Amino acid sequence: MAEELHRTVLVLPQGADKLLLHSCCAPCSGEVMEALGASGIDYTLFFYNPNIHPQREYLLRKDENIRFAKKHQVPFVDADYDSDSWFARVRGMEREPERGVRCSLCFDMRFERTALYAHEHGFSVISSSLGISRWKNMDQINNSGRRAAGHYPGMTYWEYNWRKKGGAARMIDISKREGFYQQEYCGCIYSLRDTNKHRRAQGRDIIRIGQTFYGDASQ
């Protein structure tokens, strides 16, 4: 693609030679992965998303991510489900709105596990694909990333804005090209609840897990 020839050449902070990238899903990671690859950056994907509910949705998202990682020959670390720990972490925050305190706790949990793995396996820089989505609060995500990295001397959270310079548009283009599964809510049970409530209020059908894919002509 001619567009890819004009990508910004990326350089990891602090002179690092490899990156541990927390991945939330294939659609969000696709552009990030291809941008990193175009710059020749050595990176490993780390999949830890215990917030995703139900398990069928979790497996759909994870399997899509694994498929794309294999296509690009990128190492993939499966940190498994761990949903009980997530529910314990956000207990009492069930009625918090999207982008509220519950989301900060969720980001903290995922980044803490990412930073721990990085510390134990020789990565000095971590980042995430979470921030490319326009539905997310980038400051909220970056704050969680900095907090997690701050637990380990010499570790840096890379705050690169993956949305800029056409990144957000390429994310959609890649998702359509690959026919990725298109998740229709953030991921947690409370997001699913609130999204379906909004749909019902608009007279729309509730979310049907596993039914929607990017590039589907029927959508």
C-alpha positions in Angstrom: 0.0 0.0 0.0 1.4 3.4 -1.0 0.0 4.9 2.2 2.2 2.8 4.3 5.3 4.2 2.6 4.7 7.5 4.3 4.4 6.2 7.8 6.4 8.0 10.5 9.5 6.1 11.5 9.0 5.1 15.1 11.8 4.9 17.7 11.4 3.4 21.1 12.1 5.7 24.1 15.3 5.5 26.2 17.1 3.7 23.4 15.2 0.5 24.1 15.6 -2.4 21.7 12.3 -4.1 22.2 8.7 -3.4 23.4 6.1 -5.3 25.3 2.8 -4.2 23.8 -0.4 -4.8 25.7 -3.1 -5.8 23.2 -6.8 -5.4 23.9 -8.1 -6.8 20.6 -7.1 -7.4 17.0 -9.0 -4.4 15.5 -7.2 -1.9 17.8 -3.9 -3.7 17.6 -3.8 -4.1 13.8 -2.6 -0.6 12.9 -0.2 -0.5 15.9 1.3 -3.8 14.9 1.8 -2.8 11.3 3.2 0.6 12.3 5.7 -1.1 14.6 6.6 -3.6 12.0 7.1 -0.9 9.3 9.7 0.7 11.6 11.5 -2.6 12.3 10.7 -2.5 16.0 11.1 -5.8 17.9 7.9 -6.3 19.9 5.9 -8.9 21.7 2.1 -8.9 22.2 0.8 -9.4 25.7 -2.9 -10.3 26.0 -4.3 -9.8 29.4 -8.0 -8.6 29.4 -9.9 -10.2 32.3 -12.6 -7.6 31.9 -14.0 -9.1 28.8 -17.4 -10.8 29.3 -18.8 -13.3 28.6 -16.1 -15.9 28.0 -17.3 -16.5 24.5 -16.6 -12.9 23.7 -13.2 -13.1 25.3 -12.2 -16.1 23.2 -13.4 -14.5 20.0 -11.3 -11.4 20.7 -8.3 -13.4 21.8 -8.4 -15.9 18.8 -8.6 -13.0 16.3 -5.5 -11.4 18.0 -3.6 -14.7 17.9 -4.5 -15.2 14.2 -3.1 -11.8 13.3 0.0 -12.2 15.4 0.8 -15.5 13.6 0.3 -13.8 10.3 3.0 -11.3 11.2 5.1 -13.8 13.1 4.9 -11.8 16.3 5.4 -13.5 19.7 2.1 -13.7 21.6 1.8 -14.0 25.4 -1.5 -15.3 26.6 -2.0 -14.3 30.2 -5.3 -16.1 30.3 -8.7 -15.0 31.6 -8.5 -14.3 35.4 -12.1 -12.9 35.4 -12.6 -13.5 39.2 -9.7 -11.1 40.0 -11.2 -8.5 37.8 -14.6 -8.7 39.4 -13.0 -8.4 42.8 -11.0 -5.4 41.6 -14.0 -3.4 40.5 -16.5 -4.5 43.2 -18.6 -1.5 44.2 -18.1 0.2 40.9 -20.9 -1.5 39.0 -22.9 1.7 38.4 -20.0 3.8 37.4 -20.3 5.3 33.9 -18.0 4.5 31.0 -14.7 6.3 31.3 -15.3 6.6 35.1 -13.5 5.2 38.1 -14.2 1.6 37.1 -12.4 2.0 33.8 -9.4 3.5 35.6 -9.3 0.5 37.9 -9.6 -1.8 34.9 -6.8 -0.1 33.0 -4.6 -0.2 36.2 -5.1 -3.9 36.6 -4.2 -4.7 33.0 -1.2 -2.4 32.9 0.1 -3.7 36.3 0.2 -7.3 34.9 1.8 -6.0 31.7 4.5 -4.2 33.7 5.1 -7.2 35.9 5.7 -9.5 32.9 7.9 -6.9 31.4 10.0 -6.6 34.5 10.3 -10.4 34.8 11.2 -10.9 31.1 13.7 -8.1 30.4 11.4 -5.5 28.7 12.2 -1.9 29.7 9.4 -0.3 27.6 5.6 -1.1 27.6 2.8 0.3 25.7 -0.8 -0.6 24.7 -3.2 -0.6 21.7 -6.0 0.7 24.0 -5.5 4.3 23.1 -6.1 4.1 19.4 -9.9 3.7 20.0 -11.8 7.0 19.8 -14.1 5.6 22.5 -11.4 5.6 25.1 -10.0 8.5 27.2 -6.3 8.7 26.2 -5.3 10.6 29.3 -7.0 7.9 31.5 -5.1 5.2 29.7 -1.8 6.9 29.8 -2.1 7.7 33.5 -2.6 4.0 34.2 0.3 3.1 32.0 2.6 5.5 33.8 1.5 4.3 37.2 2.2 0.7 36.3 5.6 1.4 34.8 6.5 3.5 37.8 6.6 0.4 40.1 9.8 -0.7 38.4 13.0 1.3 38.2 14.1 1.9 34.6 10.8 1.0 33.1 9.1 3.4 30.7 5.5 3.6 29.5 5.5 4.7 25.9 2.7 7.3 25.4 2.7 7.4 21.6 -0.6 8.6 20.1 -1.5 5.9 17.7 -4.6 7.8 16.5 -2.6 10.6 14.8 -1.4 10.9 11.2 -4.2 8.6 9.9 -3.7 5.8 12.4 -7.4 5.7 13.4 -8.5 5.5 9.8 -5.9 2.8 9.0 -7.2 0.8 12.0 -10.6 0.6 10.3 -9.1 -0.2 6.9 -7.0 -3.0 8.3 -10.0 -4.4 10.2 -12.0 -4.5 7.0 -9.2 -6.0 5.0 -8.7 -8.8 7.6 -12.4 -9.3 8.3 -11.9 -9.0 12.0 -14.6 -9.7 14.5 -16.3 -6.4 15.3 -17.0 -6.1 19.0 -19.9 -3.8 19.7 -19.2 -2.8 23.3 -16.1 -2.1 25.4 -15.9 -5.6 26.8 -17.0 -5.8 30.4 -20.4 -7.0 31.7 -21.4 -3.5 32.7 -20.5 -2.1 29.3 -22.6 -4.8 27.7 -25.5 -4.0 30.1 -25.4 -0.3 29.4 -25.0 -0.7 25.7 -28.0 -3.0 25.5 -30.0 -0.6 27.6 -29.2 2.2 25.2 -30.1 0.0 22.2 -33.4 -0.9 23.7 -34.2 2.7 24.3 -33.5 3.4 20.6 -35.7 0.4 19.5 -32.6 -1.5 18.3 -31.8 -5.2 18.8 -29.5 -6.1 21.6 -25.9 -7.2 20.9 -25.6 -10.7 19.5 -22.1 -12.0 20.3 -20.2 -13.4 17.4 -22.4 -12.1 14.7 -20.7 -8.9 13.4 -17.5 -8.7 11.3 -15.8 -5.8 9.6 -16.4 -5.7 5.9 -19.6 -7.8 6.2 -21.8 -6.5 3.3 -24.9 -7.1 5.4 -23.9 -4.6 8.1 
